Amino acid sequence: MLSPSLAQEIAGETSAVIGLNVLITDSEGIVIGSGDTSRVGTFHEASVEVMRTREPATHTAAQAQELKGVRAGVTLPLVMDGHAVGTVGITGTPAQVRRFGLVVKRQTEILLRESSVLRSGVLRERVLEDLLADVATYDAEVVEPDFVVFRAAEVGFDLRLRRIAVAVEVTAPGAVGGARRRADPPAPDTALVRPELLRTVREVFADPQDVVAGAAPGWIGVLHRLPEQASVRRVMTLCQRLAELVGGRHGLAARVGVGEPATSVGGLHDSYQDACDALRLGGRVAPELPVHLVSDLRAHQLLAATGRHARDRLLALTAADLREQPDWPVLRDTVVAWCENGFNLVRASAALRIHRNTLVYRMNKIEQISGRPLRDHRATLALYLACLADQLDAPP
């Protein structure tokens, strides 16, 4: 609790302020901090009795000569959470130092308490980061799931509860997606505001069982407890609120990927990988949206896993003539909307925000160029996959 580095910092700074030498000992009476650094590491005999009684003691020069390592002055106990953890001493005549004694003692205890709180907070952050890493890198052939469950339980988290993984990427506005204006104030460095960002994420994901931790610079991972009756769409609402808060409070842009519900370590690992995939793929397919569900991107995820060569070959064999058209992006989006809206003219035209007749015109053009009827679902699905592959590989 009372580290030598902290003790030396407190003793040195306090000595400089009051103009008298201040020393701090540990619970064994060893000096671990002093304005006079030559005394560090020596034994201060008066501290032993002060620790035992928890009462201050003053010593004149004559009295100090009878005690090992002691000089004239005052020695006071340092008490934390009801336990004496060391002492603080001030060198000088009793009349001179008595007026400083209680003030220095209280100030030292305050600094020790603040340091303890900060240190425990830092340690907890590291524990949460390690727990998230355990899930993110879990390999059933290397680690038993019970081991990960046990480690989580040691810090109060039950990984057997129904959970869903969320991946959050925070960047400067305009770094992904929209443009940034010259008149805009400079965005804060995500590393500098990381503690504030973590607090914002924990405000949204506030269940005591929610694991929220930094995963990498600009990345935050969440293992959100999902009650039995809660839906994934409810999580999407939370994520949209998070994106708004990050923008409003911190002047940063947040994008979020959401996995699938899981009730095991292996399932949670897959959910986290899915959340990361949703974040990456969603940014390519729909960069204007802040939240991406992996359930909406399964086809993209499968295509991404096939490799660039396979996707290029699919495009060349399925949509080569269409890709030569100057309005290829429009035609591509038309095919995607047609397939993703159940081959229904009304829903597809609404999704594209165009008149039904405009959709019919585009579909006729696609059929003429490709030589494939769009109501032939097997041929259209192959064309749909080719369009998704083009979305993945198109320049941002």
C-alpha positions as CSV (number, residue, x, y, z in Angstrom):
1,M,0.0,0.0,0.0
2,L,2.9,2.4,0.9
3,S,5.3,2.2,-2.1
4,P,8.9,3.6,-1.8
5,S,8.5,5.6,-5.0
6,L,5.3,7.3,-3.7
7,A,6.8,7.8,-0.2
8,Q,9.9,9.5,-1.7
9,E,7.8,11.7,-3.9
10,I,5.6,12.8,-1.0
11,A,8.6,13.3,1.4
12,G,10.6,15.3,-1.1
13,E,7.8,17.6,-2.1
14,T,6.6,18.2,1.4
15,S,10.1,18.9,2.7
16,A,10.5,21.5,-0.1
17,V,7.2,23.2,0.9
18,I,7.7,23.5,4.7
19,G,11.5,23.9,4.7
20,L,12.0,21.0,7.1
21,N,13.1,17.5,6.4
22,V,10.2,15.0,6.2
23,L,10.7,11.3,6.2
24,I,8.4,8.4,5.8
25,T,8.9,4.8,7.1
26,D,7.2,1.6,6.3
27,S,5.5,-0.7,8.8
28,E,8.9,-2.1,9.9
29,G,10.4,1.3,10.7
30,I,12.6,1.4,7.5
31,V,12.9,4.9,5.9
32,I,11.5,4.6,2.4
33,G,11.2,8.4,1.6
34,S,13.1,11.4,2.9
35,G,13.9,15.0,1.9
36,D,17.4,14.0,3.0
37,T,17.9,11.0,0.7
38,S,20.9,9.8,2.6
39,R,18.5,8.5,5.3
40,V,16.5,6.3,2.8
41,G,17.0,2.6,3.8
42,T,18.0,3.3,7.4
43,F,16.2,2.1,10.5
44,H,14.1,4.7,12.4
45,E,13.7,3.2,15.9
46,A,11.0,5.7,17.1
47,S,8.6,4.5,14.4
48,V,8.3,1.1,16.0
49,E,6.7,2.4,19.1
50,V,4.6,4.9,17.2
51,M,3.3,2.1,15.0
52,R,2.4,0.0,18.1
53,T,0.5,2.7,19.9
54,R,-0.7,4.7,16.9
55,E,0.1,7.8,18.9
56,P,2.5,10.7,17.9
57,A,5.8,11.0,19.7
58,T,8.2,13.9,20.0
59,H,11.9,13.7,20.8
60,T,14.4,16.3,21.8
61,A,18.0,16.1,20.6
62,A,19.0,14.3,23.8
63,Q,16.2,11.8,23.6
64,A,16.9,11.2,19.9
65,Q,20.5,10.3,20.6
66,E,19.3,7.2,22.6
67,L,17.3,5.9,19.6
68,K,18.8,4.4,16.4
69,G,18.4,6.5,13.3
70,V,16.3,9.2,15.1
71,R,16.8,12.9,15.2
72,A,15.0,15.6,17.1
73,G,11.5,16.1,15.9
74,V,8.0,14.5,15.8
75,T,6.9,11.1,14.5
76,L,3.2,10.4,13.6
77,P,1.4,7.2,12.5
78,L,0.0,6.9,9.0
79,V,-3.4,5.1,9.2
80,M,-5.2,3.7,6.2
81,D,-8.6,1.9,6.6
82,G,-8.0,1.5,10.3
83,H,-4.5,0.0,9.9
84,A,-1.2,1.7,10.6
85,V,0.9,1.3,7.4
86,G,3.9,3.5,8.4
87,T,4.9,6.7,9.9
88,V,5.8,10.3,8.9
89,G,8.5,12.2,10.8
90,I,9.5,15.9,10.7
91,T,13.0,16.9,11.8
92,G,13.5,19.9,14.1
93,T,13.0,21.0,17.6
94,P,9.6,19.8,19.0
95,A,8.4,23.4,19.4
96,Q,9.3,24.1,15.8
97,V,7.8,21.0,14.2
98,R,4.7,20.4,16.4
99,R,2.6,22.9,14.4
100,F,3.3,21.0,11.1
101,G,2.8,17.5,12.4
102,L,-0.9,17.0,12.1
103,V,-1.1,18.9,8.8
104,V,1.7,16.8,7.2
105,K,0.1,13.6,8.6
106,R,-3.3,14.3,7.2
107,Q,-2.0,15.5,3.8
108,T,0.2,12.4,3.5
109,E,-2.8,10.1,4.3
110,I,-4.9,11.9,1.7
111,L,-2.2,11.4,-0.9
112,L,-1.8,7.7,0.0
113,R,-5.6,7.2,-0.2
114,E,-5.8,8.9,-3.6
115,S,-2.9,6.9,-4.9
116,S,-4.6,3.7,-3.6
117,V,-7.8,4.5,-5.4
118,L,-6.0,5.4,-8.6
119,R,-3.9,2.2,-8.4
120,S,-6.9,0.0,-7.8
121,G,-8.7,1.7,-10.7
122,V,-5.7,1.0,-13.0
123,L,-5.5,-2.6,-11.8
124,R,-9.2,-3.1,-12.5
125,E,-8.8,-1.7,-16.0
126,R,-6.0,-4.2,-16.6
127,V,-8.1,-7.1,-15.3
128,L,-11.0,-6.1,-17.6
129,E,-8.6,-5.8,-20.6
130,D,-7.2,-9.3,-19.8
131,L,-10.7,-10.7,-19.5
132,L,-11.7,-9.3,-22.9
133,A,-8.5,-10.6,-24.4
134,D,-9.2,-14.1,-22.9
135,V,-12.5,-14.1,-24.8
136,A,-11.2,-12.5,-28.0
137,T,-8.3,-15.0,-28.3
138,Y,-10.0,-18.1,-26.9
139,D,-9.0,-21.3,-28.6
140,A,-10.8,-24.5,-27.4
141,E,-7.8,-26.6,-28.4
142,V,-5.5,-24.6,-26.1
143,V,-7.5,-23.4,-23.2
144,E,-10.3,-25.1,-21.2
145,P,-13.5,-22.9,-21.1
146,D,-13.8,-23.5,-17.4
147,F,-10.5,-21.8,-16.9
148,V,-11.8,-18.6,-18.6
149,V,-15.1,-18.8,-16.6
150,F,-13.1,-19.2,-13.4
151,R,-10.9,-16.2,-14.1
152,A,-13.9,-14.1,-14.9
153,A,-15.7,-15.2,-11.7
154,E,-12.7,-14.1,-9.6
155,V,-13.4,-10.5,-10.6
156,G,-17.2,-10.9,-10.3
157,F,-18.4,-11.7,-13.8
158,D,-20.4,-14.8,-14.8
159,L,-19.6,-15.7,-18.4
160,R,-22.4,-18.4,-18.3
161,L,-25.0,-15.7,-18.5
162,R,-26.6,-14.8,-21.8
163,R,-24.4,-12.1,-23.4
164,I,-23.7,-10.4,-26.7
165,A,-20.5,-8.9,-27.8
166,V,-20.2,-5.3,-29.0
167,A,-17.1,-3.7,-30.7
168,V,-16.8,0.1,-30.7
169,E,-14.4,2.1,-32.9
170,V,-13.9,5.8,-32.1
171,T,-12.2,8.1,-34.5
172,A,-11.9,11.8,-35.4
173,P,-15.0,13.0,-37.4
174,G,-14.4,12.4,-41.1
175,A,-11.7,9.7,-40.5
176,V,-14.4,7.2,-41.6
177,G,-17.3,8.3,-43.6
178,G,-18.3,12.0,-43.7
179,A,-16.1,14.9,-44.5
180,R,-14.6,17.2,-42.0
181,R,-14.8,21.0,-42.5
182,R,-11.7,23.2,-42.1
183,A,-13.7,25.5,-39.7
184,D,-14.3,22.6,-37.3
185,P,-12.3,22.6,-34.1
186,P,-9.6,19.9,-33.9
187,A,-10.8,16.6,-32.6
188,P,-9.4,15.3,-29.4
189,D,-6.9,12.5,-29.4
190,T,-8.8,9.3,-28.6
191,A,-5.9,8.1,-26.4
192,L,-6.1,11.2,-24.3
193,V,-9.8,10.9,-23.7
194,R,-9.8,7.2,-23.3
195,P,-10.9,7.2,-19.6
196,E,-13.8,9.6,-20.5
197,L,-14.8,7.4,-23.4
198,L,-14.8,4.3,-21.1
199,R,-17.1,6.1,-18.7
200,T,-19.5,7.0,-21.5
201,V,-19.6,3.4,-22.7
202,R,-20.2,2.2,-19.2
203,E,-23.0,4.7,-18.8
204,V,-24.8,3.1,-21.7
205,F,-23.9,-0.5,-20.9
206,A,-24.5,-0.1,-17.2
207,D,-25.5,-3.6,-16.1
208,P,-23.1,-4.7,-13.2
209,Q,-22.4,-7.8,-15.3
210,D,-21.3,-5.8,-18.4
211,V,-17.6,-6.1,-19.2
212,V,-16.3,-2.9,-20.8
213,A,-12.6,-2.6,-21.6
214,G,-10.2,-1.0,-24.0
215,A,-9.2,-3.5,-26.8
216,A,-6.7,-1.4,-28.8
217,P,-6.1,2.3,-29.4
218,G,-9.5,3.7,-30.5
219,W,-11.3,0.4,-29.8
220,I,-13.5,-0.6,-26.9
221,G,-15.0,-4.0,-26.4
222,V,-18.2,-4.8,-24.5
223,L,-19.5,-8.2,-23.3
224,H,-23.1,-7.1,-22.6
225,R,-25.3,-9.1,-20.4
226,L,-28.5,-9.7,-22.4
227,P,-31.6,-10.6,-20.3
228,E,-33.6,-13.6,-21.6
229,Q,-36.4,-11.5,-23.0
230,A,-34.2,-8.7,-24.5
231,S,-33.8,-8.7,-28.2
232,V,-30.7,-7.8,-30.3
233,R,-32.6,-4.9,-31.7
234,R,-32.7,-3.4,-28.2
235,V,-28.9,-3.6,-28.1
236,M,-28.9,-1.8,-31.4
237,T,-30.9,1.1,-29.8
238,L,-28.3,1.2,-27.0
239,C,-25.5,1.4,-29.6
240,Q,-27.2,4.2,-31.5
241,R,-27.5,6.1,-28.2
242,L,-23.8,5.5,-27.5
243,A,-22.8,6.9,-30.9
244,E,-24.8,10.0,-30.3
245,L,-23.2,10.5,-26.8
246,V,-19.7,10.0,-28.1
247,G,-20.3,12.7,-30.8
248,G,-22.1,15.1,-28.5
249,R,-19.7,14.8,-25.5
250,H,-16.4,14.1,-27.0
251,G,-16.6,15.5,-30.5
252,L,-15.6,12.1,-31.9
253,A,-17.3,9.6,-34.3
254,A,-18.2,6.2,-33.0
255,R,-19.1,3.2,-35.1
256,V,-20.4,0.0,-33.5
257,G,-20.5,-3.7,-34.5
258,V,-22.8,-6.1,-32.8
259,G,-22.5,-9.9,-32.6
260,E,-25.0,-12.7,-31.8
261,P,-26.2,-13.8,-28.3
262,A,-24.1,-16.5,-26.6
263,T,-24.1,-18.5,-23.4
264,S,-20.7,-20.1,-23.4
265,V,-17.1,-19.0,-23.7
266,G,-16.8,-20.4,-27.2
267,G,-20.0,-18.7,-28.2
268,L,-18.9,-15.4,-26.7
269,H,-15.6,-15.7,-28.6
270,D,-17.5,-16.1,-31.8
271,S,-19.8,-13.2,-30.9
272,Y,-16.9,-10.9,-30.4
273,Q,-15.3,-11.9,-33.7
274,D,-18.6,-11.4,-35.3
275,A,-18.9,-7.9,-33.8
276,C,-15.5,-7.0,-35.1
277,D,-16.4,-8.3,-38.6
278,A,-19.7,-6.4,-38.5
279,L,-17.7,-3.2,-37.7
280,R,-15.2,-3.8,-40.5
281,L,-17.6,-5.0,-43.1
282,G,-20.4,-2.5,-42.2
283,G,-17.9,0.3,-42.7
284,R,-17.3,-0.8,-46.3
285,V,-20.9,-1.5,-47.2
286,A,-22.8,1.3,-45.4
287,P,-20.3,3.8,-43.9
288,E,-23.0,6.3,-43.3
289,L,-24.6,4.1,-40.6
290,P,-23.1,4.1,-37.1
291,V,-24.3,0.7,-36.0
292,H,-23.9,-2.6,-37.8
293,L,-25.4,-6.0,-36.9
294,V,-23.5,-9.1,-38.0
295,S,-26.9,-10.8,-38.7
296,D,-27.3,-8.2,-41.6
297,L,-23.9,-9.0,-43.0
298,R,-23.6,-12.8,-43.0
299,A,-23.3,-12.9,-46.8
300,H,-20.6,-10.3,-46.7
301,Q,-18.8,-12.1,-44.0
302,L,-18.8,-15.4,-46.0
303,L,-17.6,-13.6,-49.1
304,A,-14.8,-11.9,-47.1
305,A,-13.6,-15.3,-45.9
306,T,-13.3,-16.6,-49.5
307,G,-10.4,-14.4,-50.4
308,R,-9.9,-11.6,-53.0
309,H,-9.1,-13.9,-55.9
310,A,-12.4,-15.9,-55.5
311,R,-14.4,-12.7,-55.3
312,D,-12.7,-11.2,-58.4
313,R,-13.4,-14.4,-60.3
314,L,-17.1,-14.3,-59.3
315,L,-17.4,-10.7,-60.5
316,A,-15.7,-11.4,-63.8
317,L,-17.9,-14.4,-64.5
318,T,-21.2,-12.9,-63.3
319,A,-21.2,-9.2,-63.7
320,A,-18.4,-8.2,-66.2
321,D,-20.7,-6.5,-68.7
322,L,-22.6,-4.7,-66.0
323,R,-19.4,-3.4,-64.4
324,E,-18.5,-1.7,-67.6
325,Q,-21.5,0.6,-67.4
326,P,-21.0,4.1,-66.2
327,D,-23.9,3.8,-63.8
328,W,-22.6,0.4,-62.4
329,P,-22.8,1.6,-58.7
330,V,-26.5,2.4,-59.3
331,L,-27.2,-0.9,-61.0
332,R,-25.3,-2.8,-58.3
333,D,-27.3,-1.2,-55.5
334,T,-30.5,-2.0,-57.4
335,V,-29.7,-5.7,-57.5
336,V,-28.8,-5.7,-53.8
337,A,-32.1,-3.9,-52.9
338,W,-34.1,-6.3,-55.1
339,C,-32.7,-9.3,-53.4
340,E,-32.7,-8.0,-49.8
341,N,-36.3,-6.9,-50.1
342,G,-37.7,-10.3,-51.1
343,F,-37.8,-9.7,-54.8
344,N,-40.7,-7.3,-54.2
345,L,-41.1,-4.2,-56.3
346,V,-42.8,-2.1,-53.7
347,R,-40.3,-2.8,-50.9
348,A,-37.3,-2.5,-53.1
349,S,-38.3,0.8,-54.6
350,A,-39.0,2.1,-51.1
351,A,-35.6,1.0,-49.9
352,L,-33.9,2.8,-52.9
353,R,-36.2,5.8,-52.5
354,I,-37.2,5.8,-56.1
355,H,-40.4,5.4,-58.1
356,R,-41.6,1.9,-58.9
357,N,-41.3,2.7,-62.6
358,T,-37.7,3.8,-62.2
359,L,-37.0,0.5,-60.5
360,V,-38.6,-1.4,-63.4
361,Y,-36.5,0.6,-65.9
362,R,-33.3,-0.3,-64.1
363,M,-34.2,-4.0,-63.8
364,N,-35.0,-4.2,-67.5
365,K,-31.6,-2.6,-68.2
366,I,-29.8,-5.1,-65.9
367,E,-31.6,-8.0,-67.6
368,Q,-30.7,-6.8,-71.1
369,I,-27.0,-6.3,-70.3
370,S,-26.5,-9.4,-68.2
371,G,-28.8,-11.7,-70.2
372,R,-30.2,-13.0,-66.9
373,P,-33.9,-12.5,-65.9
374,L,-34.0,-11.0,-62.4
375,R,-37.0,-13.2,-61.5
376,D,-34.8,-16.3,-62.0
377,H,-33.9,-16.4,-58.3
378,R,-30.9,-18.7,-58.7
379,A,-29.2,-16.6,-61.3
380,T,-30.1,-13.4,-59.4
381,L,-28.6,-14.7,-56.2
382,A,-25.3,-15.3,-58.0
383,L,-25.4,-11.8,-59.3
384,Y,-26.3,-10.5,-55.8
385,L,-23.2,-12.2,-54.3
386,A,-21.1,-10.6,-57.1
387,C,-22.5,-7.2,-56.2
388,L,-21.7,-7.8,-52.5
389,A,-18.2,-8.8,-53.4
390,D,-17.8,-5.5,-55.4
391,Q,-19.1,-3.6,-52.3
392,L,-16.4,-5.2,-50.2
393,D,-13.5,-4.5,-52.6
394,A,-14.6,-1.1,-53.9
395,P,-12.3,1.8,-52.9
396,P,-13.6,3.7,-49.8
